[in-house]
């Protein structure tokens, strides 16, 4: 079955948990993660840090090797830094929606990048944040 992925002209971002499936034995979820990444989505610096940390532990590889692999993996993706504006927006989102800290930073980065969709497995599927960012679980049929 195909994932719920819309690839019109919409800009989208990925949460860390989607990228982690690229290391998974679950071939269906791995395929979805690889497909999403092939569209060069927006990636926040928070997601990169989390991805590097988790992947390094999963694969037991050197710090240098995981950094080089991440740089290559995200070579064509727009990377959004966690700057002061993103942190201020994350604080606002926590107050308004009671998001977890790292989730709020990732959502704020997606909003700052004018994304229309944030693909995440563990955030609230279908939630629309600030009337412009829809959170979708790509593994839901």
C-alpha atoms as an extended CHARMM CRD file, in Angstrom:
* protein
*
       141  EXT
         1         1  UNK       CA              0.0000000000        0.0000000000        0.0000000000  PROA      1               0.0000000000
         2         2  UNK       CA              1.1800000000        3.4950000000       -0.7660000000  PROA      2               0.0000000000
         3         3  UNK       CA              1.6290000000        6.0500000000        2.0220000000  PROA      3               0.0000000000
         4         4  UNK       CA             -0.4830000000        9.1530000000        2.3280000000  PROA      4               0.0000000000
         5         5  UNK       CA              2.0100000000       11.4290000000        0.6050000000  PROA      5               0.0000000000
         6         6  UNK       CA              1.0410000000       14.5280000000       -1.3060000000  PROA      6               0.0000000000
         7         7  UNK       CA              3.7390000000       15.8930000000       -3.5720000000  PROA      7               0.0000000000
         8         8  UNK       CA              2.1010000000       18.7520000000       -5.4290000000  PROA      8               0.0000000000
         9         9  UNK       CA              3.9360000000       22.0130000000       -4.9440000000  PROA      9               0.0000000000
        10        10  UNK       CA              3.7160000000       21.7290000000       -1.1870000000  PROA      10              0.0000000000
        11        11  UNK       CA              6.7640000000       22.3010000000        0.9060000000  PROA      11              0.0000000000
        12        12  UNK       CA              7.1140000000       19.7420000000        3.6550000000  PROA      12              0.0000000000
        13        13  UNK       CA              9.3620000000       18.8660000000        6.5530000000  PROA      13              0.0000000000
        14        14  UNK       CA             10.2180000000       15.5930000000        8.2460000000  PROA      14              0.0000000000
        15        15  UNK       CA             10.3230000000       14.6980000000       11.9070000000  PROA      15              0.0000000000
        16        16  UNK       CA             13.2190000000       12.6060000000       13.1810000000  PROA      16              0.0000000000
        17        17  UNK       CA             11.1300000000        9.4820000000       13.6600000000  PROA      17              0.0000000000
        18        18  UNK       CA             10.4220000000        9.2720000000        9.9180000000  PROA      18              0.0000000000
        19        19  UNK       CA             14.1220000000        9.4160000000        9.0700000000  PROA      19              0.0000000000
        20        20  UNK       CA             14.9900000000        6.7790000000       11.6600000000  PROA      20              0.0000000000
        21        21  UNK       CA             12.9620000000        4.2710000000        9.6410000000  PROA      21              0.0000000000
        22        22  UNK       CA             15.6600000000        4.4460000000        6.9880000000  PROA      22              0.0000000000
        23        23  UNK       CA             17.5810000000        2.1840000000        9.3930000000  PROA      23              0.0000000000
        24        24  UNK       CA             14.6140000000       -0.1110000000       10.0230000000  PROA      24              0.0000000000
        25        25  UNK       CA             13.9830000000       -3.7500000000        9.1650000000  PROA      25              0.0000000000
        26        26  UNK       CA             10.3880000000       -2.7110000000        8.4360000000  PROA      26              0.0000000000
        27        27  UNK       CA             10.7210000000       -2.5110000000        4.6580000000  PROA      27              0.0000000000
        28        28  UNK       CA              7.3610000000       -0.7750000000        4.1960000000  PROA      28              0.0000000000
        29        29  UNK       CA              8.2270000000        2.0690000000        6.5520000000  PROA      29              0.0000000000
        30        30  UNK       CA             11.7810000000        2.2330000000        5.2270000000  PROA      30              0.0000000000
        31        31  UNK       CA             10.4230000000        2.6450000000        1.7010000000  PROA      31              0.0000000000
        32        32  UNK       CA              8.1160000000        5.4550000000        2.7730000000  PROA      32              0.0000000000
        33        33  UNK       CA             10.9560000000        7.2520000000        4.5840000000  PROA      33              0.0000000000
        34        34  UNK       CA             13.2460000000        6.9180000000        1.5700000000  PROA      34              0.0000000000
        35        35  UNK       CA             10.5120000000        8.1720000000       -0.7640000000  PROA      35              0.0000000000
        36        36  UNK       CA              9.8700000000       11.2180000000        1.4010000000  PROA      36              0.0000000000
        37        37  UNK       CA             13.5720000000       12.0100000000        1.6230000000  PROA      37              0.0000000000
        38        38  UNK       CA             13.9100000000       11.7240000000       -2.1570000000  PROA      38              0.0000000000
        39        39  UNK       CA             11.7880000000       14.8690000000       -2.4900000000  PROA      39              0.0000000000
        40        40  UNK       CA             14.4280000000       16.9020000000       -0.5900000000  PROA      40              0.0000000000
        41        41  UNK       CA             12.2190000000       18.0170000000        2.2800000000  PROA      41              0.0000000000
        42        42  UNK       CA             12.9610000000       20.7480000000        4.7640000000  PROA      42              0.0000000000
        43        43  UNK       CA             15.0600000000       19.4010000000        7.6260000000  PROA      43              0.0000000000
        44        44  UNK       CA             15.5130000000       21.3170000000       10.8480000000  PROA      44              0.0000000000
        45        45  UNK       CA             18.8250000000       21.3950000000       12.6480000000  PROA      45              0.0000000000
        46        46  UNK       CA             16.9960000000       19.8190000000       15.6130000000  PROA      46              0.0000000000
        47        47  UNK       CA             16.0210000000       16.8380000000       13.4430000000  PROA      47              0.0000000000
        48        48  UNK       CA             19.5790000000       16.4720000000       12.1710000000  PROA      48              0.0000000000
        49        49  UNK       CA             20.9470000000       16.4000000000       15.7300000000  PROA      49              0.0000000000
        50        50  UNK       CA             18.3920000000       13.8270000000       16.8550000000  PROA      50              0.0000000000
        51        51  UNK       CA             18.9150000000       11.7130000000       13.7290000000  PROA      51              0.0000000000
        52        52  UNK       CA             22.6970000000       11.6860000000       14.1680000000  PROA      52              0.0000000000
        53        53  UNK       CA             22.4260000000       10.7750000000       17.8420000000  PROA      53              0.0000000000
        54        54  UNK       CA             19.9630000000        7.9080000000       17.3460000000  PROA      54              0.0000000000
        55        55  UNK       CA             21.5210000000        6.5350000000       14.1610000000  PROA      55              0.0000000000
        56        56  UNK       CA             24.9890000000        6.4880000000       15.6500000000  PROA      56              0.0000000000
        57        57  UNK       CA             23.7330000000        4.3780000000       18.5460000000  PROA      57              0.0000000000
        58        58  UNK       CA             21.7460000000        2.0550000000       16.2580000000  PROA      58              0.0000000000
        59        59  UNK       CA             24.6420000000        1.4310000000       13.9120000000  PROA      59              0.0000000000
        60        60  UNK       CA             27.5270000000        1.7590000000       16.3820000000  PROA      60              0.0000000000
        61        61  UNK       CA             29.6420000000        3.8390000000       14.0070000000  PROA      61              0.0000000000
        62        62  UNK       CA             32.1570000000        6.5770000000       14.6320000000  PROA      62              0.0000000000
        63        63  UNK       CA             31.1800000000       10.1800000000       15.2500000000  PROA      63              0.0000000000
        64        64  UNK       CA             33.0520000000       11.2640000000       12.1430000000  PROA      64              0.0000000000
        65        65  UNK       CA             31.3710000000        8.6350000000        9.9620000000  PROA      65              0.0000000000
        66        66  UNK       CA             27.8290000000        9.5330000000       11.0350000000  PROA      66              0.0000000000
        67        67  UNK       CA             28.4840000000       13.2380000000       10.4600000000  PROA      67              0.0000000000
        68        68  UNK       CA             29.7990000000       12.5370000000        6.9530000000  PROA      68              0.0000000000
        69        69  UNK       CA             26.8590000000       10.2610000000        6.1670000000  PROA      69              0.0000000000
        70        70  UNK       CA             24.3440000000       12.8180000000        7.4490000000  PROA      70              0.0000000000
        71        71  UNK       CA             25.9670000000       15.5750000000        5.3920000000  PROA      71              0.0000000000
        72        72  UNK       CA             25.6540000000       13.3920000000        2.3180000000  PROA      72              0.0000000000
        73        73  UNK       CA             22.1030000000       12.2530000000        3.1360000000  PROA      73              0.0000000000
        74        74  UNK       CA             20.8060000000       15.8060000000        3.5740000000  PROA      74              0.0000000000
        75        75  UNK       CA             22.9540000000       17.3260000000        0.8040000000  PROA      75              0.0000000000
        76        76  UNK       CA             19.9820000000       18.5780000000       -1.2600000000  PROA      76              0.0000000000
        77        77  UNK       CA             17.5590000000       19.3030000000        1.5680000000  PROA      77              0.0000000000
        78        78  UNK       CA             16.9430000000       22.8490000000        2.7790000000  PROA      78              0.0000000000
        79        79  UNK       CA             18.2230000000       22.9470000000        6.3520000000  PROA      79              0.0000000000
        80        80  UNK       CA             16.5010000000       25.2980000000        8.7740000000  PROA      80              0.0000000000
        81        81  UNK       CA             18.6370000000       26.4900000000       11.6970000000  PROA      81              0.0000000000
        82        82  UNK       CA             17.3120000000       26.7120000000       15.2050000000  PROA      82              0.0000000000
        83        83  UNK       CA             17.6340000000       30.4680000000       15.6020000000  PROA      83              0.0000000000
        84        84  UNK       CA             16.1370000000       32.9390000000       18.0630000000  PROA      84              0.0000000000
        85        85  UNK       CA             12.9470000000       33.3270000000       16.0150000000  PROA      85              0.0000000000
        86        86  UNK       CA             12.4210000000       29.5580000000       16.0010000000  PROA      86              0.0000000000
        87        87  UNK       CA             12.9730000000       29.3670000000       19.7640000000  PROA      87              0.0000000000
        88        88  UNK       CA             10.5380000000       32.2350000000       20.3890000000  PROA      88              0.0000000000
        89        89  UNK       CA              7.9610000000       30.5560000000       18.1730000000  PROA      89              0.0000000000
        90        90  UNK       CA              8.5790000000       27.2050000000       19.9070000000  PROA      90              0.0000000000
        91        91  UNK       CA              7.9190000000       28.8410000000       23.2890000000  PROA      91              0.0000000000
        92        92  UNK       CA              4.6850000000       30.3090000000       21.9350000000  PROA      92              0.0000000000
        93        93  UNK       CA              3.6340000000       26.9010000000       20.5310000000  PROA      93              0.0000000000
        94        94  UNK       CA              4.3360000000       25.2130000000       23.8560000000  PROA      94              0.0000000000
        95        95  UNK       CA              2.1550000000       27.7650000000       25.6230000000  PROA      95              0.0000000000
        96        96  UNK       CA             -0.6510000000       27.4690000000       23.0630000000  PROA      96              0.0000000000
        97        97  UNK       CA             -0.5920000000       23.7060000000       22.3290000000  PROA      97              0.0000000000
        98        98  UNK       CA              1.4590000000       22.1850000000       25.1760000000  PROA      98              0.0000000000
        99        99  UNK       CA              3.8280000000       20.4860000000       22.7170000000  PROA      99              0.0000000000
       100       100  UNK       CA              6.9170000000       18.6800000000       23.9590000000  PROA      100             0.0000000000
       101       101  UNK       CA             10.0390000000       20.8720000000       23.7610000000  PROA      101             0.0000000000
       102       102  UNK       CA             11.7720000000       19.1570000000       20.8340000000  PROA      102             0.0000000000
       103       103  UNK       CA              8.4930000000       18.7870000000       18.9370000000  PROA      103             0.0000000000
       104       104  UNK       CA              7.8200000000       22.5050000000       19.3700000000  PROA      104             0.0000000000
       105       105  UNK       CA             11.2520000000       23.3580000000       17.9510000000  PROA      105             0.0000000000
       106       106  UNK       CA             10.7010000000       21.0770000000       14.9450000000  PROA      106             0.0000000000
       107       107  UNK       CA              7.2160000000       22.5130000000       14.3420000000  PROA      107             0.0000000000
       108       108  UNK       CA              8.5170000000       26.0660000000       14.7020000000  PROA      108             0.0000000000
       109       109  UNK       CA             11.2590000000       25.3560000000       12.1750000000  PROA      109             0.0000000000
       110       110  UNK       CA              8.7180000000       23.9640000000        9.7090000000  PROA      110             0.0000000000
       111       111  UNK       CA              6.5740000000       27.0650000000       10.1610000000  PROA      111             0.0000000000
       112       112  UNK       CA              9.6080000000       29.3290000000        9.7350000000  PROA      112             0.0000000000
       113       113  UNK       CA             10.3640000000       27.5290000000        6.4480000000  PROA      113             0.0000000000
       114       114  UNK       CA              6.7550000000       28.0460000000        5.2650000000  PROA      114             0.0000000000
       115       115  UNK       CA              6.0850000000       24.3240000000        5.0800000000  PROA      115             0.0000000000
       116       116  UNK       CA              2.5260000000       23.1790000000        4.5580000000  PROA      116             0.0000000000
       117       117  UNK       CA              3.0720000000       19.6560000000        5.9120000000  PROA      117             0.0000000000
       118       118  UNK       CA              5.1790000000       18.1310000000        8.6690000000  PROA      118             0.0000000000
       119       119  UNK       CA              5.3860000000       14.3470000000        8.4160000000  PROA      119             0.0000000000
       120       120  UNK       CA              5.6450000000       12.7580000000       11.8480000000  PROA      120             0.0000000000
       121       121  UNK       CA              4.7150000000        9.3950000000       13.2700000000  PROA      121             0.0000000000
       122       122  UNK       CA              4.3070000000       10.4710000000       16.8700000000  PROA      122             0.0000000000
       123       123  UNK       CA              2.6790000000       13.8990000000       16.7330000000  PROA      123             0.0000000000
       124       124  UNK       CA             -1.0720000000       14.4330000000       16.4710000000  PROA      124             0.0000000000
       125       125  UNK       CA             -2.0930000000       13.2130000000       12.9860000000  PROA      125             0.0000000000
       126       126  UNK       CA             -4.2280000000       15.7660000000       11.1590000000  PROA      126             0.0000000000
       127       127  UNK       CA             -3.5110000000       18.6380000000       13.5320000000  PROA      127             0.0000000000
       128       128  UNK       CA             -3.2700000000       22.0160000000       11.8190000000  PROA      128             0.0000000000
       129       129  UNK       CA             -0.8770000000       24.3680000000       13.5860000000  PROA      129             0.0000000000
       130       130  UNK       CA             -1.3140000000       28.1180000000       13.2530000000  PROA      130             0.0000000000
       131       131  UNK       CA             -3.7900000000       27.5820000000       10.3950000000  PROA      131             0.0000000000
       132       132  UNK       CA             -0.9870000000       26.7220000000        7.9810000000  PROA      132             0.0000000000
       133       133  UNK       CA              0.9770000000       23.5880000000        8.9270000000  PROA      133             0.0000000000
       134       134  UNK       CA             -0.6970000000       20.1670000000        8.8370000000  PROA      134             0.0000000000
       135       135  UNK       CA              0.9060000000       17.3280000000       10.7600000000  PROA      135             0.0000000000
       136       136  UNK       CA              0.4970000000       14.0110000000        8.9680000000  PROA      136             0.0000000000
       137       137  UNK       CA              1.5530000000       10.4680000000        9.7630000000  PROA      137             0.0000000000
       138       138  UNK       CA              2.7250000000        9.0250000000        6.4300000000  PROA      138             0.0000000000
       139       139  UNK       CA              2.2020000000        5.4710000000        7.6820000000  PROA      139             0.0000000000
       140       140  UNK       CA             -1.5550000000        5.8620000000        8.0810000000  PROA      140             0.0000000000
       141       141  UNK       CA             -3.4380000000        4.5980000000        5.0440000000  PROA      141             0.0000000000
